[in-house]
């Protein structure tokens, strides 16, 4: 190999080494930039997850309260239904008793009226 060929080979090797070094530096910079972007992305994702977890907990508490309120409303409705049924029975019994009393009074009045009609002069001294 001549000196000129050797010089060109050395120059080629030096240029190749310089290009490789530049490529490696560019790759290191790209990897560093991607690492920073990933770190920022993970930070944003963690913040979102924290917000989602907080919202999920808030929703869970709200749903639990709503279910407890529904259970309470159901119990109150059941109690009211029982009270209405009991009052209905009591009212029915009172109406039945009052109806019987009314029937007895009407029967007594009918008896008096019938006696007056059949024998108008028999009871003039009574009143």
C-alpha positions in Angstrom: 0.0 0.0 0.0 1.4 3.3 -1.0 1.6 6.2 1.4 -1.2 8.0 -0.5 -3.4 5.0 -0.2 -2.5 4.7 3.5 -3.3 8.3 4.0 -6.7 8.0 2.2 -7.5 4.9 4.3 -6.6 6.7 7.5 -8.7 9.7 6.4 -11.6 7.4 5.5 -11.3 5.7 8.9 -11.2 9.1 10.7 -14.2 10.4 8.7 -16.1 7.2 9.5 -15.1 7.4 13.1 -16.2 11.1 13.2 -19.5 10.2 11.5 -20.1 7.3 13.9 -19.4 9.6 16.8 -21.8 12.2 15.5 -24.5 9.5 14.9 -23.9 8.1 18.5 -24.2 11.7 19.9 -27.5 12.2 17.9 -28.8 8.8 19.2 -27.8 9.8 22.8 -29.6 13.1 22.4 -32.7 11.4 20.9 -32.7 8.8 23.6 -32.4 11.5 26.2 -35.2 13.5 24.7 -37.4 10.4 24.4 -36.6 9.6 28.1 -37.6 13.1 29.1 -40.8 12.8 27.1 -41.6 9.4 28.6 -40.9 10.8 32.1 -43.3 13.7 31.4 -45.9 11.4 30.0 -45.6 9.1 33.0 -46.0 12.1 35.3 -49.1 13.2 33.5 -50.5 9.7 33.5 -49.8 9.3 37.2 -51.6 12.7 37.8 -54.6 11.5 35.7 -54.6 8.2 37.6 -54.6 10.0 40.9 -57.6 12.2 39.7 -59.4 9.1 38.4 -58.8 7.3 41.7 -60.1 10.3 43.7 -63.1 10.6 41.4 -63.8 6.8 41.7 -63.6 7.1 45.5 -66.0 10.1 45.5 -68.4 8.2 43.2 -68.2 5.2 45.4 -69.1 7.3 48.5 -71.9 9.0 46.6 -73.3 5.7 45.4 -73.1 4.2 48.9 -75.0 7.2 50.3 -77.6 6.9 47.6 -78.1 3.2 48.3 -78.4 3.9 52.0 -80.9 6.6 51.3 -82.9 4.2 49.1 -82.8 1.6 51.8 -84.1 4.2 54.3 -86.8 5.4 51.9 -87.8 1.8 51.3 -88.1 1.2 55.1 -90.1 4.5 55.5 -92.4 3.5 52.6 -92.9 0.0 54.1 -93.7 1.6 57.5 -96.1 4.0 55.9 -97.8 1.2 54.0 -98.2 -0.8 57.2 -99.6 2.3 58.9 -102.0 3.0 56.0 -103.1 -0.7 56.1 -103.7 -0.6 59.9 -105.6 2.7 59.6 -107.7 1.2 56.7 -108.6 -1.7 58.9 -109.4 0.6 61.9 -111.5 2.9 59.7 -113.3 -0.1 58.2 -114.0 -1.4 61.7 -115.3 2.0 62.8 -117.5 2.4 59.8 -118.9 -1.1 60.4 -119.6 -0.3 64.0 -121.1 3.1 63.1 -123.2 1.3 60.5 -124.4 -1.1 63.0 -125.3 1.7 65.4 -127.0 3.6 62.6 -129.0 0.4 61.7 -130.0 0.0 65.4 -131.2 3.6 65.6 -133.0 3.4 62.3 -134.7 0.1 63.5 -135.7 1.9 66.7 -137.1 4.9 64.7 -138.9 2.6 62.3 -140.5 0.8 65.2 -141.6 4.1 66.7 -143.0 5.3 63.4 -144.7 2.0 62.7 -146.3 2.1 66.2 -147.5 5.7 65.6 -148.9 4.7 62.2 -150.6 1.6 63.3 -151.9 3.0 66.6 -151.7 6.8 66.4 -153.6 7.5 69.7 -151.9 4.9 71.9 -148.9 7.0 72.7 -150.2 10.5 73.2 -149.1 10.7 76.8 -145.5 9.6 76.0 -142.9 12.0 74.8 
